[in-house]
């Protein structure tokens, strides 16, 4: 019976994994090592700025182990959403680490890198040709938004990764990718069922997060068979259970049974989870339904300014009792002192201990704690304007003579000096749309590079 | 009166996109899940009341038998990471459900 074994080392490249788990995984003679290196979860900053939300030294440490294992065993290593957001800068950042490691470890291999950046021209054409659909909650895409967007990537499906595999690339670094595609591309090419392969990929992209107890820094093994797949833990501390796998199937998805991806969707309405003992779970019934019009998901980030913040505490019960009106009055006073900055930017108070996490949806906002944390969040087009807005808000709140005030020395407890911090550039997600395409391959160009480090 | 946290094995929130998040409830016991499903104990009115929203704002409530789970989809008040956002990952929006005392 044909089987295809996939070793998933960690939830995100750079999160690390125990050496023992990885060795245990290698002992099952995997046909593929695949790892997701990114996510849109950390927000628009990383895509817009070109920086990674993972640490270079940590990514390097993980890659050293993965590269050696893959080359030694002559199996492919597939890395997706390189550098976190998967744009060209993130891809180059990852490739530089790989080239350096290959040199140090004397490794030779064919390296394929797949670009996921989308030119604005392509998106403007797609708007013109009515090939853009807004995803739930996103506003309709306008030409103006596209023009003002700093960076756009698209999530690739299995096709560009299969192209790289067919070109005999052993190490494949993909830009932004649909996570399950990293795991499913090779087995689908070999004839395994796409529904099972993609569902397995959906679980393995988070590695041991789908086990119990879950961990973002441990390995997991997936075995794909003809009519089912099996998940196995690689650490005696964890097991997969029907509940843990079902829970992960639902994870961060808008619908439990219809999971859209590039070129089609996963239909999980008939899926079954069966515990096999020894921490293994078998899954059956996952189905892939191709769509007549192939669409890729676009992600775009736009820079809107710079941020300065100030963190302080409030312990005065008289002030806490009328904090809402105090903040309104301070906001209006700052509005007069910093009319320009407020108009072009934004000022937010996050009140920890009251409603900072849930805002207007907080059911207990009328029961604040005995001490509150205040985060002043000032955004303006230029760093200096953000600093001004933050500073004026801080000084106004510090000395504000509110109604009933007894403590006339100062309203805020600052944990450190300086009280204000520059927090860098601010981005927003400006594009989160589907783009229909006739050719899911040519959007994602492949670059092949033969790395030779023979010590002979 | 029992709180939802007493019969749930998973109760969490997480972004499903930069503009939406989902609340997932998974049950310890099949009979609790079936009772919830049969009586439709989780509906748009309840979620709207717990989250200070209008029932029309609730995007979806889906019962999923294979996982004995209920998924509730909500719009974010601010897109993930935009100025004024409070929870970039949307991972701490579940608390009102934990303490909900169901009839």
Interface residues (C-beta under 8 A of the other chain):
Chain A: X40 X41 X42 X43 X44 X45 X135 X136 X137 X138 X243 X246 X247 X249 X250 X251 X252 X253 X254 X255 X256 X257 X268 X271 X272 X273 X304 X307 X345 X346 X348 X350 X356 X357 X358 X359 X360 X361 X362 X363 X377 X379 X426 X427 X428 X429 X432
Chain B: X9 X10 X14 X15 X16 X17 X18 X19 X20 X22 X24 X26 X50 X51 X52 X53 X59 X60 X62 X64 X66 X67 X68 X69 X71 X73 X75 X76 X77 X79 X80 X81 X82 X83 X84 X85 X86 X87 X88 X89 X92 X93 X95 X96
